[in-house]
Amino acid sequence: MSEKLTHKQLIGLANEFGTPLYVYHAEKIKAQFEILQHAFKSTNARFFYACKALSNINILKYMHQLGAGLDCVSINEVKLGLGAGFLPENILFTPNSVDFSEIQEAKEIGVNLNIDNISILEQFGNRYGNTYSICIRFNPHIMGGGNYKISTGHIDSKFGISVHQMRHIERIVKSTKLKVKGIHMHTGSDIKDVSVFLQGLEVMFDLARHFPDLSFIDLGSGFKVPYDHDDVTTDVELLGKKVGEAFHQYEKETGNKIEVWFEPGKYLVSEAGYFIVKANVIKQTTATVFVGVNSGFNHLIRPMFYEAYHHIENISNPKGSERIYTVVGNICETDTFAWDRKLNDVKEGDYLVFYNAGAYGFEMSSNYNSRFKPAEVLFKDGKTLLIRKREQFEDLFRNQIEVI
Ligand SMILES: *Cc1c(COP(=O)(O)O)cnc(C)c1O
């Protein structure tokens, strides 16, 4: 089965469910998962889907069926994961700046805990000692990722415990008898260069010798997917080979056989997602031709938030002559999706599709301007399944308390 939905299929979905509409293609998610499995077949690898990218319960269940684990950044994601059928041991909780009670709750549930702060490590050690093994998130001070906003492993980042605080960690571990079963790093998103991972892995192996109970090293995520036509993707085959070699070497030197964990988000769901909108208006100005669509950064914020590129096509008129457009939303604030974009001649009423809309699309949507969040559809085994209905007027009032 093809891994890409056709214009015709997308138009059919837009007509059936209305726009704006998020569509996810299950077979593409599966294909991406299988690429990872294949690339790391020479290692003891485990993949935990970072569900903040797209957390619809059906997507979680599908990931579970594929055999993935789940990476969660909030206790609510953990609970969604349990609801989707994940066992606690297949859930990894990697929070940042959360209250200690949230960590305790996760511990009671029995998930893998990733601790990214000295003060939490101390509290956890004091309270639980050697009764509950944990993982430590390190900040390796590596600059990885597409841009500063989505990089998390550099010196200014709030994430992880600095590798330079190893002495302090050792003091806490020793005096509280904490058991450290894993060490973790996640240096950011959109890492196209395999060497960034390998550099991080070297740092991790260096740290590993401090922890006798270690059973895994978690290299986080950041696998890049192509957004633009000539864009590159992380060479996961090469990475798998290199990581495999490094782990075999480590095993030979230390006699310890440990697992490698990853937490892909974007890699699994980005390309599986399509966001379909309708061109409401065309406006010719002295400077450009605007296409104003029936959506905005309330539904897809990545272009405005990260200067992210999303490929756009006019699926209603794919053979029309190409013109240069500025694609904007209908929000009362500047919300430009794309500048100077070549699109086949757009008429009012045409459907445009944004590609790579699976990750951090719907998930970051809001009700700004009192608009409804879009519907979500899953395309699976040739069938279309509505997995979230479009919001309605009552939804805007939900939780409001009218007191005057
Ligand atoms: C967001 C996040 C991920 C996923 O990152 P992607 O770039 O979407 O693959 C993985 N691990 C952690 C800890 C994260 O916060």
The ligand as an SDF file (V2000), in Angstrom:
LIG
                    3D

 15 15  0  0  0  0  0  0  0  0999 V2000
    9.9480   16.1890   22.4440 C   0  0  0  0  0  0  0  0  0  0  0  0
   10.7750   15.0960   22.9460 C   0  0  0  0  0  0  0  0  0  0  0  0
   11.1010   14.0180   22.1080 C   0  0  0  0  0  0  0  0  0  0  0  0
   10.6620   13.9270   20.6690 C   0  0  0  0  0  0  0  0  0  0  0  0
   11.3510   14.7920   19.8500 O   0  0  0  0  0  0  0  0  0  0  0  0
   11.1270   14.7110   18.2590 P   0  0  0  0  0  0  0  0  0  0  0  0
   12.0210   15.7500   17.6980 O   0  0  0  0  0  0  0  0  0  0  0  0
    9.6880   14.9940   17.9980 O   0  0  0  0  0  0  0  0  0  0  0  0
   11.4810   13.3600   17.8070 O   0  0  0  0  0  0  0  0  0  0  0  0
   11.8490   12.9890   22.6470 C   0  0  0  0  0  0  0  0  0  0  0  0
   12.2640   13.0180   23.9330 N   0  0  0  0  0  0  0  0  0  0  0  0
   11.9670   14.0330   24.7700 C   0  0  0  0  0  0  0  0  0  0  0  0
   12.4380   13.9910   26.1730 C   0  0  0  0  0  0  0  0  0  0  0  0
   11.2240   15.1110   24.3000 C   0  0  0  0  0  0  0  0  0  0  0  0
   10.9430   16.1170   25.1220 O   0  0  0  0  0  0  0  0  0  0  0  0
  1  2  1  0
  2  3  1  0
  2 14  2  0
  3  4  1  0
  3 10  2  0
  4  5  1  0
  5  6  1  0
  6  7  2  0
  6  8  1  0
  6  9  1  0
 10 11  1  0
 11 12  2  0
 12 13  1  0
 12 14  1  0
 14 15  1  0
M  END
$$$$
